[in-house]
Amino acid sequence: MIRRSIKRYAAAAVMAGALVAGAAGCSFIFDFTECEADADCQQFDSPEAGEFFVCSADDKCVLEPERECRTDAHCADGQTCDVASGVCGE
């Protein structure tokens, strides 16, 4: 009889622990901050593919389709990168 009670308490404790862990996991999803500045997103850049990422208002790294460059090296020969706009020009 005592063994059944212990097993029930153990099962209840495991279940309670799983619920707490599951609830804590949800808070990680909703409170996730991927970036605070555009520089935090540069690790996702793919200059060869013309893909550059910036930090959104939601603190997520998002693709900025208008951006062509971050440095002169990303532009064609003879062009320079306007870093503010991300556009290559003469």
C-alpha positions as CSV (number, residue, x, y, z in Angstrom):
1,M,0.0,0.0,0.0
2,I,2.8,2.4,0.9
3,R,4.6,1.5,-2.4
4,R,1.5,2.5,-4.4
5,S,1.4,5.9,-2.6
6,I,5.1,6.5,-3.3
7,K,4.6,5.6,-6.9
8,R,1.6,7.9,-7.3
9,Y,3.5,10.8,-5.7
10,A,6.6,10.1,-7.9
11,A,4.4,10.0,-11.0
12,A,2.7,13.3,-9.9
13,A,6.0,14.9,-9.3
14,V,7.3,13.9,-12.7
15,M,4.2,15.2,-14.4
16,A,4.4,18.5,-12.5
17,G,8.1,18.8,-13.5
18,A,7.2,18.2,-17.1
19,L,4.5,20.9,-17.0
20,V,6.8,23.4,-15.4
21,A,9.5,22.7,-18.0
22,G,7.0,22.9,-20.8
23,A,5.7,26.3,-19.6
24,A,9.3,27.6,-19.2
25,G,10.1,26.5,-22.8
26,C,7.2,28.6,-24.1
27,S,8.6,31.8,-22.5
28,F,11.9,31.2,-24.3
29,I,10.1,31.3,-27.7
30,F,8.1,34.4,-27.0
31,D,10.9,36.4,-25.3
32,F,13.6,35.6,-27.8
33,T,15.8,38.5,-28.9
34,E,17.9,37.6,-31.9
35,C,19.5,41.0,-32.4
36,E,19.8,44.5,-31.0
37,A,21.6,46.1,-34.0
38,D,22.2,45.4,-37.7
39,A,25.7,44.3,-36.9
40,D,24.3,41.3,-35.0
41,C,22.7,40.0,-38.2
42,Q,25.8,40.2,-40.4
43,Q,26.6,36.6,-39.6
44,F,23.6,35.6,-41.8
45,D,24.7,37.7,-44.8
46,S,25.4,35.9,-48.1
47,P,27.1,38.5,-50.3
48,E,27.5,36.0,-53.2
49,A,23.8,35.6,-53.3
50,G,23.1,39.3,-52.7
51,E,21.5,38.7,-49.4
52,F,22.0,41.0,-46.5
53,F,20.2,41.0,-43.2
54,V,19.2,43.7,-40.8
55,C,17.7,43.9,-37.3
56,S,13.9,44.5,-37.4
57,A,11.8,46.4,-34.8
58,D,10.9,42.9,-33.4
59,D,14.6,42.2,-32.7
60,K,14.7,39.5,-35.4
61,C,17.2,39.3,-38.3
62,V,15.3,39.8,-41.5
63,L,16.4,39.9,-45.2
64,E,16.7,43.5,-46.6
65,P,16.0,42.9,-50.3
66,E,16.9,46.5,-51.3
67,R,20.5,46.2,-49.9
68,E,23.2,45.3,-52.4
69,C,26.3,45.7,-50.3
70,R,27.9,46.4,-46.9
71,T,31.4,47.2,-48.2
72,D,33.0,48.2,-51.5
73,A,34.1,44.6,-52.0
74,H,30.5,43.6,-52.5
75,C,30.1,45.9,-55.5
76,A,31.3,45.5,-59.1
77,D,34.8,46.9,-60.1
78,G,34.9,50.7,-60.0
79,Q,31.8,51.0,-57.8
80,T,31.6,52.0,-54.2
81,C,29.1,51.0,-51.5
82,D,27.0,53.7,-49.9
83,V,26.9,52.0,-46.5
84,A,23.9,53.9,-45.3
85,S,21.6,52.9,-48.2
86,G,23.4,49.6,-49.1
87,V,23.4,50.5,-52.8
88,C,26.4,50.3,-55.1
89,G,27.2,53.3,-57.2
90,E,29.8,55.2,-59.3
